């Protein structure tokens, strides 16, 4: 393998601190692993939760990033079905035990021994990353690396959340960022009505949502023009749960799609009564990934991305935190 000995990586060395640019040895793939040259890595709100210490556990120091598109540069022992030069996606789920009741029942996303990219394992805020080939995903060839990266978490988690909503016709999306902008295109393509809820007063994001075909767009402090069949919450704001419950009709569902959320305030039982359902979505399975990538052939999605050089990762995270990113932020190590 004709590569230099070291790579640039953006490393989290302490919770609450900035990422630090480091020169590190290029990792070697172990048994069952592939080494990927990172072509693009999405910047996810989960990365902010890791930086801020809002998720318990995880290793330090760590290289964040779990929306990785890379080119296979080397194969570890025992890797089959993967070719050098192939493009693969590396998602949040990096591994599971394969033996517990959750894994055996197709719910590896709930495995207590699950490992996660950019959290338990070094991720894609780097020029190279290694990954278990069994948990990598094949990507639609119609996307370049930058536009494919957001599909690997924003797209996947949004799609799993949509599945939890069942056959809902009128769907509210609370928090119109990377996940919602992907999911809107699929949901509109399915003939459903989408209602976009943004930060109050964020007219730019509301206009972006309308461009994508939503039926209505307004602030999270507004009521939709009709009762919703389901509401999917992507913003990590617990106060949105009672707001969403008030917006859904009897028998409707509210799905919390983030890995972390601020505390949910007390609310009257009356807004849950009427067989409304409140539930969460956790992580993803490999089956989710395969199903979602196949679905893109039926409902093509155009991802909107803002690209940053790898060494501008701190700026990308700051822009995401401030709500200044339309669609998704993506790091490009080669930029």
N, C-alpha and C positions, 0 to 999 in steps of 0.2 A: 504494500500500500504506500503510494508515494504522497505522503502528507508531512507537514511539518510536525515537530515533536510537541509543540504547545498550541493551545487555543485560547481565545479570549472568552471569558465568561463573566456574567454579571451575578455576583454572589451576595446572598443575604447572610450576614455574619452575626447580626443581633436583631431581635424583635424590636420593631419601632425605628430601626435605623435605615439609612438608604442602602441601596444595592451598591456594591463596590466592584469595579472592573478589575479582574485578576487574570494573569496568565497561568493556566493550569495545564498539566499533561493531558493530552488527548486520551480518553479512556479506551481500554481494550475490551472488546465484547467477551463476556464469559459464556459458559455453556447455555445454549438456548437463546442467546442474545444477538442482536444486530447492532452495529455501529452506524449511525446516520450522520451525514453532514446536514446540519440544519439549514433549510432554505427559507423558512419563515416560522415564526412562533407568535400565536395570538396572545394578547394581554387580557387577562380575565379578572373579574372582580374578586374571584377566589384568591388570586395572587395578593390582592390588597388585604384580605382577611389573614393570609399567612404572614405578610409583612407586619401587620398590626398586632399579631399574637392573639387573634380572636378564635383561632382553631387550636385546640389542645393537641400536644404531641408534635410529630414531625421532627426532622433532623436539622441540626445546625452544625456548621454552615450548610446552606443548601442553595442550589441553582434553581430558581423558580421556572415556571412555564410548562403548560400541559396542553397546549393546542399546537402541536409540532408537526410540520411537514418537512420530511427529510429524504435524502437520497442515500440508499444503502451503500456503504463504503467497505464494510467487512462483516463476515459471518462468524459467529461463535460455533463451537462444537455442537453438533446435533441439530442445527437449524436446517429445516427442510421447507420447500415450497416458497423460498424467497431467493431472488436473484440480485447479484451486484448491479448497482445502477438503478434499481427499481425505486419508485417513490412510495413512501408509506406515511401514514399518519399515526402519531402517538397521542392518545387521549389521557384523561385524568386517571382512569383505572389502569394501574401498572402491573397488577398481579393479585391473585387470590389463592386460597389454600386448595380449592378444588375438592375438598373432602367433607366440609361441614354441611349441616342441613340446608343452609342457605345456598351454597354452591350446588349441591345435588338437586335442588329444586329449581334451578335456573335463576336464582337470585344472588348471583355472585357480587352484586353491588352492595349487599348487606353483610358480606363476609367480615367477621371480626378480625381476621388476619389480612384483610385487603391492604395493598400498598398503592400509593398514589404518586403520580409523576409530578415533580416539582415540589414535593412535600416530604415523602419518605425516600424518594429517589431523586437524583439530580435531573432537572428538566431542561427545557429548550431555550433558556436565555443564555445561549452559548453557541459556539460554532459547531460543536459536535455533541451528540447525546447517544447513550446506549439504552436499549430497551428490550424487553422480553418480546420476541417475535410473535408469540401467541396472542399478545394483547395489542399488537399494531393493527391498523385498519387500512384497507385498500381504498383509494380515493377516486372519485369520478375524474376521468381524464380531461373533462371540459374546463376544469379549474386550474389556474396557475397557483403556485404555492401560497402567495399572499392571500388570495381570495378563498383558498381551501381551508386555511388555518382556523378561521372562526367556526367552521362546521364541527370542529373536533371537541368543542365543549358547549359553546353558545347554541350551536345547532342541535347537538345531541341531547342536552338537557331540556331544551325547549321542546323537542320532539317527544321525549319521554313524558314531559308535563302535559303535552297535548293529549297523549294517549290516556292519561289519567282523567281527562275531561270527558271522555266518552264521545257520544254523538252530539255534543252541544252545538247548537246553531249560532247563538250569540255569545261571543267569547270576549272577555275583557282582559287586557294585558296591562298589568301595573308595573311600570318601569320599562321604558321603551329604549333599551340599549341593544347590545349585540344579539342576545337571544331573541328578543321580541322582533327585531327587524328581519331575522331569518324566518322565524315562525309565522309572521304575518303573511309572507309570500306563499307559504305552503297552505295556510288556513284559507286565505282568499282564493287560492287555486282550487281548493276543495268546495268552494261555494258557500263558505260560512261568513258570517258578519263579525268583523273585528272592531273592538272598541279600545283605543289606545289611551292610557292614563299616564301622563308625564308629571314631572315636577310642576307645581303650580306656576303659571306664567312662562313656561318654557315653550314659547310659540315656534321657535326654530325646529325643535324636535317634533312638535305637533304637525308642522308643515311637512317634515320628512315622513312621518307616519302616513299622512294623507297621500303623499306621492306613491307610497307602496300599496295603496288601495284600501285603507281602513275605512269603515263605515262612519266613524266618528272619532275625534281626538280632542282631549281636553285635559285639565289638571286633575290630579288625584283627589282634590277637594271638591270635585264636581260630581253630579249624578249623571249616569248615562241616560240617553233618551228612552231606553226601554230596559226592563229587567233582564239581567244576564242569565244564561244557562250555566256558565262557568266563568271563573276568574282565575288567571294564572299570575302569581306574584313573583316578579324577578328582582325587584328592588329589595335590599336587605333591611326593610323598615317594618318593624312589628306593628306599628300603628295602622298600616295598610290592611291588616287582617280584618279588623272590624269594619273598615270601609268597604272591603270587598264582600264581606258577608251581607252587608246592607244592600249591596248592588245586585246580588244574585237572587233569582226567584226561588220559591219553594222547590226542594228537590235538587237544587243546583250545587255545584262543587266549587270550593276554593282550594287551589293547589299552590303551596309554597315551594318554589322551585330553586331557592338558593341554599347553599351549604351553611350559611350563617345568617341570622337575623337578629335585630335588636329585640328586646323583650316585647312580647305582645301584651298590650294593656288589657285590664279587665273589661269585659263587655257583657251586656245583658243576654241572658239565655234566649230571649225572644228572637234575636237575629240569627241564632243557630237553629232554633226550632223550625219545624216545617221540613224536616228531613234534609236539611242542608248538610253538606259534608265538608269537613276541613281536614286536609291531609298534606303530607310533604312528599317531595321527590328526593331520593338520595343517590347520587353518583350515577352510574350507568353500567350496563352489561355489554359484553361483546355482541350479543344478539341485537341489542339496541343499535349498535354501530352499523352492523350489516344491513339491518332493516332501513335505517335512516339513509344510508348511502344509496340503497336501491330506490328509495322513495324519491330521491332527487331527479331520477330519470323521468318520473311522472309529473313532478311539480318543480321545475327548475327554479333555483334560487340565485339571485344576484346579490352577493355580499358587498356591502359598502365598507371600505377599509381606509384607515389613515395609517400610513407607513412611517416607521421610525427606524433609524439605524440602531443596531444592538446596543451600542454604548449610550443611547438616549433612553434607555429603559426607565430610568427614574422620571424623566419628563413624561413619558407615555403613561406611567402609573398616576402621576399627578394630574394629568389631563383627564384620565378616566375618573379619578376621585372627584374632580370638580364638575363632571358632567359636560366636558368640552369635546367629547368624542362622539361623532355621528356614526352610528353603526359600530364598527369594531376597530380597535388599535392592534397593529401587527408590527412585530420587530423583524427586521431583515438583516441577518448577520453579514450578508455580503454587501450591504449598502455603504 
